[in-house]
Amino acid sequence: MEVSAYILIQTELGKAAEVATAVAELPGVVAADDVTGPYDVIVRATAADIDALGRMVASRLQAVDGITRTLTCPIVNL
């Protein structure tokens, strides 16, 4: 069952646009947008399952230069 999530990203000062561009190219990323507020970039991502999503965040997304913190919010269907 495919899973989708919003991933909230904090970046180093002045790196939001660069991070959003880099993250948008990662497999599984549907959209990456610069935002204002406590987070700098919000990503919408999909993966085959929750484990694959976790691997994508830990091994690919968090390796992008300029990211200081992420918060993954899986989408639930109530």
Secondary structure, 3 states (H helix, E strand, C coil): CCEEEEEEEEECCCCHHHHHHHHHCCCCEEEEEECCCCCCEEEEEEECCHHHHHHHHHHHHHHCCCEEEEEEEECCCC
